[in-house]
């Protein structure tokens, strides 16, 4: 088992105390700026650049995915 010396992949930016996201530079959330398009006056959830695919749930993105659960009792362990 090896430990990396840097931050985990995808977490290279500091955690913003204003919006709770990880991003570089000034917080867009503090200015009421959309994280998707960068314009003021609306938030990402209300952005006109959203499409049906970008707002769908995680389950819709991979409808063929399935999972399995295995239970092991003390007798079978």
C-alpha positions as CSV (number, residue, x, y, z in Angstrom):
1,X,0.0,0.0,0.0
2,X,1.5,3.3,-1.1
3,X,0.4,6.7,0.1
4,X,0.5,9.7,-2.3
5,X,2.3,12.8,-1.1
6,X,-0.1,15.3,-2.8
7,X,-3.8,15.8,-2.5
8,X,-6.1,13.1,-3.9
9,X,-6.8,13.3,-7.6
10,X,-9.5,15.9,-8.3
11,X,-8.9,17.7,-5.1
12,X,-6.1,20.0,-6.1
13,X,-8.0,23.2,-5.3
14,X,-8.7,24.4,-1.8
15,X,-12.2,24.0,-0.3
16,X,-14.0,27.4,-0.5
17,X,-15.4,28.6,2.8
18,X,-18.1,30.5,1.0
19,X,-19.8,27.9,-1.3
20,X,-18.2,24.6,0.0
21,X,-16.9,23.7,-3.5
22,X,-13.3,23.3,-4.6
23,X,-12.2,25.9,-7.1
24,X,-9.3,28.3,-7.9
25,X,-9.5,32.0,-7.5
26,X,-12.4,34.1,-6.4
27,X,-15.7,32.4,-5.5
28,X,-18.4,32.9,-8.1
29,X,-21.0,31.8,-5.6
30,X,-20.3,34.8,-3.4
31,X,-21.1,37.1,-6.4
32,X,-24.2,35.1,-7.4
33,X,-22.5,34.0,-10.6
34,X,-23.5,30.8,-12.4
35,X,-20.8,28.1,-12.1
36,X,-21.7,26.7,-15.5
37,X,-21.6,29.7,-17.8
38,X,-20.0,32.4,-15.6
39,X,-22.8,35.0,-16.0
40,X,-24.5,36.8,-13.2
41,X,-28.2,36.9,-12.5
42,X,-28.8,33.1,-12.1
43,X,-27.3,30.0,-10.6
44,X,-26.2,26.8,-12.3
45,X,-29.5,25.0,-11.6
46,X,-31.3,27.7,-13.5
47,X,-28.8,28.1,-16.3
48,X,-30.2,28.1,-19.8
49,X,-27.1,26.1,-21.0
50,X,-28.4,23.1,-19.1
51,X,-29.6,20.3,-21.3
52,X,-31.8,17.2,-20.6
53,X,-28.7,15.0,-20.4
54,X,-26.7,17.3,-18.1
55,X,-29.5,17.6,-15.5
56,X,-30.5,13.9,-15.5
57,X,-29.8,11.8,-12.4
58,X,-26.8,9.6,-12.1
59,X,-29.0,6.5,-12.6
60,X,-30.2,7.8,-16.0
61,X,-26.6,8.1,-17.3
62,X,-26.0,4.4,-17.1
63,X,-29.4,2.6,-17.2
64,X,-27.8,-0.8,-17.7
65,X,-25.9,-0.7,-14.4
66,X,-26.9,-3.2,-11.8
67,X,-25.5,-4.3,-8.4
68,X,-25.4,-7.4,-6.3
69,X,-25.5,-7.9,-2.6
70,X,-24.1,-11.0,-0.9
71,X,-24.9,-11.9,2.7
72,X,-22.6,-14.3,4.5
73,X,-24.0,-15.9,7.7
74,X,-21.8,-17.2,10.5
75,X,-22.5,-20.8,9.4
76,X,-21.1,-20.1,5.8
77,X,-18.1,-18.0,6.8
